Amino acid sequence: MSRSSRAKRGLESGTQRRAFSNSGLLLFLLILLFMATSLVAAYNVITRQFAEERRLEVEQEELSRRVDSLKEEGNRLKKRLDQVGTPGYVEDVARSELGMVKSDEIVFVDEAD
């Protein structure tokens, strides 16, 4: 083999090495780009999940307060319902809403009203 053919071979193998190293670098950069894109996508998903979790926690707290308030109102209404049938309640309603008085009572009217 002549020297010039060997030199050509060396040149070709050097070119092949550069081409291989360039394609290896390109592959590395593509993998790196894929990993970076995956990390950004994962970050976005995780951030949205945390935001949704916080929103649901706030909503749960609001609903819990509302349930407590409705329980208190229910208890108050039960107490009032227990009083409705009593003679004292009937008398109070007759006096305050109907303006009624007992037959042995004297009514004083303030003329300033």
C-alpha positions as CSV (number, residue, x, y, z in Angstrom):
1,M,0.0,0.0,0.0
2,S,1.3,3.4,-0.9
3,R,1.7,6.2,1.5
4,S,-0.9,8.3,-0.2
5,S,-3.6,5.6,0.1
6,R,-2.8,5.3,3.7
7,A,-3.1,9.0,4.2
8,K,-6.4,9.0,2.4
9,R,-7.5,6.2,4.7
10,G,-6.4,8.2,7.7
11,L,-8.2,11.2,6.4
12,E,-11.4,9.2,5.8
13,S,-11.2,7.5,9.2
14,G,-10.7,10.9,10.9
15,T,-13.7,12.3,9.0
16,Q,-15.7,9.2,10.1
17,R,-14.5,9.8,13.7
18,R,-15.6,13.4,13.5
19,A,-18.9,12.5,11.9
20,F,-19.4,9.8,14.6
21,S,-18.5,12.2,17.4
22,N,-20.8,14.9,15.9
23,S,-23.7,12.4,15.7
24,G,-22.9,11.4,19.3
25,L,-22.9,15.0,20.4
26,L,-26.2,15.5,18.5
27,L,-27.7,12.5,20.2
28,F,-26.5,13.8,23.6
29,L,-28.0,17.2,22.9
30,L,-31.3,15.6,21.8
31,I,-31.4,13.5,25.0
32,L,-30.6,16.5,27.1
33,L,-33.3,18.5,25.3
34,F,-35.8,15.7,25.9
35,M,-34.9,15.5,29.6
36,A,-35.2,19.3,30.0
37,T,-38.6,19.3,28.3
38,S,-39.7,16.5,30.5
39,L,-38.6,18.3,33.6
40,V,-40.5,21.4,32.6
41,A,-43.6,19.4,31.9
42,A,-43.4,17.6,35.2
43,Y,-42.9,20.9,37.0
44,N,-46.0,22.3,35.4
45,V,-48.1,19.3,36.3
46,I,-46.8,19.3,39.9
47,T,-47.4,23.0,40.3
48,R,-51.0,22.7,39.0
49,Q,-51.6,19.8,41.3
50,F,-50.4,21.8,44.3
51,A,-52.6,24.8,43.3
52,E,-55.6,22.5,42.9
53,E,-54.9,20.9,46.2
54,R,-54.8,24.3,47.9
55,R,-58.0,25.4,46.2
56,L,-59.7,22.3,47.4
57,E,-58.4,22.7,51.0
58,V,-59.8,26.3,51.0
59,E,-63.1,25.1,49.7
60,Q,-63.2,22.3,52.3
61,E,-62.6,24.8,55.1
62,E,-65.4,27.1,53.8
63,L,-67.8,24.2,53.5
64,S,-66.9,23.0,57.0
65,R,-67.6,26.5,58.4
66,R,-70.9,26.5,56.5
67,V,-71.9,23.0,57.9
68,D,-71.1,24.3,61.4
69,S,-73.2,27.4,60.9
70,L,-76.1,25.3,59.5
71,K,-75.9,22.9,62.5
72,E,-76.1,25.9,64.9
73,E,-79.1,27.3,63.0
74,G,-80.7,23.8,63.1
75,N,-80.3,23.6,66.8
76,R,-81.7,27.1,67.3
77,L,-84.7,26.2,65.2
78,K,-85.3,22.9,67.1
79,K,-85.3,24.9,70.3
80,R,-87.8,27.4,68.9
81,L,-90.0,24.5,67.6
82,D,-90.1,23.0,71.1
83,Q,-91.3,26.4,72.4
84,V,-93.9,27.0,69.8
85,G,-96.6,24.8,71.4
86,T,-96.2,26.2,74.9
87,P,-98.7,28.6,76.4
88,G,-96.0,31.2,77.1
89,Y,-95.0,31.3,73.4
90,V,-98.6,31.6,72.3
91,E,-99.1,34.5,74.7
92,D,-95.9,36.2,73.5
93,V,-97.0,36.0,69.9
94,A,-100.5,37.2,70.7
95,R,-99.1,40.2,72.5
96,S,-96.3,41.2,70.2
97,E,-97.8,40.4,66.8
98,L,-101.5,40.7,67.3
99,G,-101.5,43.4,70.0
100,M,-103.8,41.4,72.3
101,V,-104.1,41.9,76.0
102,K,-105.8,40.0,78.8
103,S,-109.2,41.1,79.9
104,D,-108.0,42.3,83.3
105,E,-105.1,44.4,81.9
106,I,-105.2,48.1,81.4
107,V,-103.6,49.3,78.1
108,F,-101.7,52.7,78.1
109,V,-101.2,54.3,74.7
110,D,-98.4,56.8,74.2
111,E,-99.7,59.6,72.1
112,A,-96.2,60.6,71.1
113,D,-96.1,57.6,68.7
